[in-house]
Amino acid sequence: MMQLAHPHDHKSLMSTVVIGRSSGFSIRLLGKRVLLPEAIAPVMLCIAMCSAFAINADSLRAGQPLAFDSAVFSQPLSLSSASEWTSTETIAAEEAAELNRVEAIEIQAENELDLSDSLTSIHSASVTRPHPNLIPSGSFMVPAPSSLQQDLTSDRYWLISTRHITSTACRANLQNPNLHISRLNRCGQSSPSSLDEYIATFDPSRPRVIYVHGNRRSAPLAIQRGMDVARELEANRCDRTPMDFVIWSWQSDRETFAITDARIKAERTDAQGLYLAWLLHRHVEAAQPTALIGFSFGGRIVTGSLHALAGGSIGRRSLSEAPVMAANLDVGLLAPAIQSDWLMPHGYHRLATQNMNRLVLLYNQRDAILKNYWLLTRIRGTRALGYTGPTRFAPRYDGSPLPVRSRDCSPTVGKAHSEEEYYKRSCYAGREMASLLSSSLKND
């Protein structure tokens, strides 16, 4: 039932129009009788509404009386199906969720591949691969993971740390020092490794460079500085022969001020030289081509290790293993904080040259730190090799003079005792250190 207002008479609003059938023009009004012309407008309106509903009605309901319910006009408009309408925020959320699912799948796949690669690298020596010409028909070979192939053809990075063990020479364990060995990626992130894995990767056709940092280097800074040197070698080497780059990280964090701190670290270099000599003994036994790079006190550790490897004594200690002569190791020293006479025939590290193939020495005669090197020993007149430059060196194992390539970098480095400056400036430290790679594969 619906009330319709008369178009001309306000009083007719109380009248009620009743539609009894869907056809015809008979109209019965409750309350009063009206003429046909007066009802034309309401009738036309009703006909239009009824026609709209009749068009949408199901064909099975044709011929039935039209029931018009006015209540439907008071209800709000509702969508037929909410799933057919999606906001931009919902679409963006669904796309983000889908992207997260895809990334999760990729990460899981990469982890599974890394696991399979590590297992393959460990057991590859015991796996026999059939020759391609001997593969039976109908069978196939699973190719080696691409990451393993890349590891064999690209550079590898290692971290050997002695920060957790004593740096006092008299208490150093020289039978089996507990070296912490890790693998590094190109970003300097470490993963656990072992001495067995380190030795198992020795390759006579692949040079291995051991880098020893200087004083006041924390563990993270030692890795960062070492990776910078590795990148310098990569950028300046002549060939693309892959190398293994080893960062020797020792306890050199800043502990006190100036000369007192330097004296503490100078004393620690004896134990570090013994530890490094113990490791070099494994290199020599496996005929592993090796080069050594040391900066400042790192150079002191390098020469001390070569001296101990040859049977020399450091800090009143020596290795219990048989002395090694003629190891033919190439050495690069940048501003070495060792006394200028230590590599002479009667010097503290005199036997180091017995195991050297050749020496690259970069020094600085304006270095403000090395200029006061005598304060370490409290003996005036004591000079550092990194300040004076080459002097007289003991002969090599066969009695021949040690080949030395040296350069005074003071015009470009100035008074700074900074390793970075040797590589940034025109001292060509990157090129000189990179030359050790090819030289380590052959003997002069």
LUMPAGU-297318 format. One line per 10 residues: number of its first residue (from 1); their letters; for each residue x, y, z of C-alpha. Coordinates in steps of 0.2 Angstrom, whole numbers. Layout:
NUM = A = X,Y,Z; ... $
//
This chain:
1 = MMQLAHPHDH = 0,0,0; 7,17,-4; 0,35,-2; 1,47,-17; -1,65,-15; -13,75,-27; -4,86,-39; -15,101,-36; -24,100,-19; -14,99,-3 $
11 = KSLMSTVVIG = -30,92,6; -29,77,-5; -14,71,3; -25,61,15; -33,51,1; -27,34,-2; -26,26,-19; -29,7,-20; -23,-2,-35; -33,-19,-36 $
21 = RSSGFSIRLL = -26,-25,-53; -12,-22,-65; -24,-18,-80; -38,-6,-82; -41,12,-76; -54,9,-62; -49,18,-47; -57,18,-30; -53,31,-17; -55,30,1 $
31 = GKRVLLPEAI = -62,45,9; -70,53,-6; -74,51,-24; -63,60,-37; -65,62,-56; -54,53,-68; -44,69,-74; -39,72,-56; -31,55,-55; -21,55,-71 $
41 = APVMLCIAMC = -4,60,-63; -5,48,-49; -10,34,-61; 4,37,-73; 17,37,-59; 11,20,-53; 11,13,-71; 29,18,-73; 34,10,-57; 25,-5,-60 $
51 = SAFAINADSL = 32,-7,-77; 50,-6,-70; 47,-20,-58; 38,-30,-71; 53,-30,-83; 64,-37,-70; 52,-50,-64; 54,-68,-67; 45,-75,-82; 37,-88,-71 $
61 = RAGQPLAFDS = 28,-75,-61; 20,-67,-77; 1,-65,-76; 1,-64,-57; -5,-48,-48; 8,-35,-46; 12,-33,-27; 21,-16,-24; 29,-15,-7; 34,3,-2 $
71 = AVFSQPLSLS = 46,-3,11; 60,-7,-1; 62,12,-4; 67,14,14; 81,1,14; 99,7,9; 107,1,-7; 118,-14,-5; 130,-23,-17; 125,-39,-24 $
81 = SASEWTSTET = 142,-47,-20; 156,-39,-10; 169,-50,-18; 166,-41,-35; 172,-24,-27; 190,-22,-21; 198,-6,-15; 215,-1,-20; 221,-4,-2; 216,-22,-3 $
91 = IAAEEAAELN = 224,-24,-20; 240,-17,-13; 239,-28,2; 236,-44,-8; 251,-39,-20; 262,-37,-5; 257,-53,3; 260,-62,-14; 277,-54,-15; 282,-60,2 $
101 = RVEAIEIQAE = 276,-78,-2; 287,-78,-17; 302,-71,-8; 300,-84,6; 300,-98,-8; 316,-91,-15; 325,-90,1; 320,-108,6; 327,-113,-11; 343,-104,-9 $
111 = NELDLSDSLT = 346,-111,8; 343,-129,1; 355,-125,-13; 368,-119,0; 366,-135,10; 368,-146,-5; 384,-136,-11; 392,-138,6; 389,-156,7; 395,-158,-11 $
121 = SIHSASVTRP = 411,-148,-7; 415,-159,8; 412,-176,-1; 417,-171,-19; 434,-179,-16; 426,-196,-13; 414,-195,-27; 419,-203,-44; 411,-195,-59; 409,-205,-74 $
131 = HPNLIPSGSF = 417,-199,-90; 404,-191,-102; 408,-204,-116; 405,-218,-103; 388,-213,-98; 375,-226,-102; 361,-222,-115; 345,-216,-107; 354,-209,-91; 360,-192,-87 $
141 = MVPAPSSLQQ = 372,-183,-75; 367,-170,-63; 379,-155,-65; 389,-148,-51; 381,-133,-42; 385,-117,-50; 391,-110,-33; 404,-124,-31; 410,-121,-48; 411,-102,-45 $
151 = DLTSDRYWLI = 420,-105,-28; 434,-115,-38; 436,-101,-51; 434,-85,-40; 443,-78,-25; 441,-85,-7; 442,-76,9; 447,-83,26; 449,-76,44; 461,-83,56 $
161 = STRHITSTAC = 459,-75,74; 471,-77,89; 462,-64,99; 455,-77,111; 472,-85,115; 487,-79,125; 498,-67,117; 512,-70,129; 526,-80,121; 531,-90,136 $
171 = RANLQNPNLH = 513,-97,138; 509,-99,120; 503,-117,115; 515,-121,100; 509,-139,99; 492,-136,93; 487,-118,95; 468,-115,95; 466,-105,80; 449,-99,76 $
181 = ISRLNRCGQS = 446,-100,57; 431,-94,47; 426,-91,29; 422,-74,23; 411,-68,9; 415,-53,-1; 405,-42,11; 416,-48,26; 403,-58,34; 410,-74,42 $
191 = SPSSLDEYIA = 404,-92,43; 412,-105,54; 426,-116,47; 440,-127,53; 459,-130,51; 455,-146,42; 444,-137,29; 458,-123,28; 471,-136,24; 460,-147,13 $
201 = TFDPSRPRVI = 458,-132,1; 477,-130,-2; 480,-129,-21; 498,-128,-28; 491,-118,-43; 482,-106,-32; 492,-93,-22; 487,-89,-4; 490,-72,3; 491,-69,22 $
211 = YVHGNRRSAP = 488,-51,27; 493,-45,45; 486,-29,51; 494,-16,62; 491,-9,79; 474,-2,86; 463,-13,75; 447,-20,83; 441,-37,76; 428,-29,64 $
221 = LAIQRGMDVA = 440,-15,59; 453,-29,55; 441,-37,43; 436,-21,35; 454,-16,32; 459,-33,26; 445,-34,13; 450,-17,7; 468,-24,4; 460,-39,-5 $
231 = RELEANRCDR = 450,-28,-17; 466,-18,-20; 475,-34,-25; 460,-39,-36; 460,-22,-45; 479,-22,-49; 484,-40,-53; 489,-44,-70; 480,-61,-73; 464,-68,-66 $
241 = TPMDFVIWSW = 471,-83,-57; 460,-85,-42; 468,-83,-25; 464,-86,-6; 465,-71,4; 468,-74,23; 466,-60,36; 477,-63,52; 467,-55,66; 477,-53,82 $
251 = QSDRETFAIT = 474,-44,99; 478,-26,94; 463,-16,101; 468,1,109; 471,-2,127; 480,14,134; 489,29,127; 503,32,115; 520,24,119; 513,13,133 $
261 = DARIKAERTD = 500,5,121; 514,3,108; 525,-6,120; 512,-19,125; 508,-23,107; 526,-24,102; 528,-38,116; 513,-47,109; 521,-48,91; 533,-62,97 $
271 = AQGLYLAWLL = 519,-74,101; 510,-69,85; 525,-73,75; 526,-90,83; 508,-94,79; 510,-89,61; 526,-99,60; 516,-114,65; 503,-111,52; 516,-108,38 $
281 = HRHVEAAQPT = 524,-125,42; 508,-132,36; 509,-122,20; 526,-127,16; 522,-146,19; 508,-145,6; 519,-135,-6; 506,-121,-5; 512,-105,-14; 511,-91,-1 $
291 = ALIGFSFGGR = 514,-72,0; 514,-62,16; 509,-44,18; 511,-34,34; 508,-16,40; 517,-8,54; 517,-21,69; 510,-33,56; 527,-32,47; 535,-37,63 $
301 = IVTGSLHALA = 524,-52,65; 528,-57,47; 547,-57,48; 546,-65,66; 536,-79,59; 549,-82,45; 563,-82,57; 554,-94,69; 550,-105,54; 568,-107,50 $
311 = GGSIGRRSLS = 572,-113,68; 575,-96,76; 570,-91,93; 557,-77,97; 553,-72,115; 564,-86,121; 553,-98,112; 555,-108,96; 544,-121,87; 546,-139,91 $
321 = EAPVMAANLD = 545,-145,73; 559,-147,61; 566,-130,55; 561,-125,37; 573,-117,25; 570,-111,7; 551,-109,9; 553,-96,-5; 539,-85,2; 536,-68,-6 $
331 = VGLLAPAIQS = 534,-53,7; 527,-36,6; 530,-24,20; 522,-7,22; 530,5,35; 536,-10,45; 538,-7,64; 554,-17,66; 572,-11,69; 582,-7,54 $
341 = DWLMPHGYHR = 595,-20,58; 584,-35,63; 585,-43,45; 604,-41,45; 616,-56,48; 616,-54,67; 599,-46,69; 584,-52,80; 575,-59,64; 591,-63,54 $
351 = LATQNMNRLV = 584,-81,48; 569,-73,40; 578,-70,24; 581,-89,23; 563,-92,18; 561,-76,7; 559,-77,-11; 559,-58,-13; 554,-42,-3; 544,-27,-8 $
361 = LLYNQRDAIL = 547,-13,5; 537,3,5; 544,15,18; 542,34,23; 556,45,29; 543,58,36; 533,46,46; 530,55,63; 526,39,72; 541,28,66 $
371 = KNYWLLTRIR = 552,43,68; 550,41,87; 552,22,86; 567,23,98; 555,26,112; 550,7,112; 567,2,117; 572,18,126; 588,17,116; 592,33,106 $
381 = GTRALGYTGP = 597,30,89; 586,15,86; 578,17,69; 563,8,61; 565,-1,44; 549,8,39; 557,24,42; 575,22,36; 571,11,21; 582,-4,15 $
391 = TRFAPRYDGS = 599,-6,23; 609,-22,23; 600,-39,23; 605,-56,27; 607,-68,12; 594,-81,6; 596,-99,10; 608,-102,-5; 619,-87,0; 612,-76,-14 $
401 = PLPVRSRDCS = 607,-58,-10; 589,-55,-6; 580,-47,-21; 572,-31,-14; 560,-18,-22; 558,-3,-12; 551,15,-13; 550,30,-2; 532,36,-1; 535,51,10 $
411 = PTVGKAHSEE = 532,63,-5; 514,57,-6; 510,50,11; 518,64,21; 519,62,40; 505,50,42; 507,33,48; 492,27,39; 490,11,29; 476,18,18 $
421 = EYYKRSCYAG = 487,32,12; 499,20,4; 485,13,-7; 476,29,-10; 491,40,-15; 503,38,-30; 514,26,-19; 506,12,-30; 505,0,-15; 490,-9,-23 $
431 = REMASLLSSS = 501,-13,-39; 516,-18,-29; 507,-30,-17; 497,-37,-32; 514,-42,-40; 517,-54,-25; 503,-65,-32; 511,-70,-49; 528,-70,-40; 523,-83,-27 $
441 = LKND = 519,-95,-41; 538,-95,-47; 555,-93,-39; 567,-80,-44 $
//
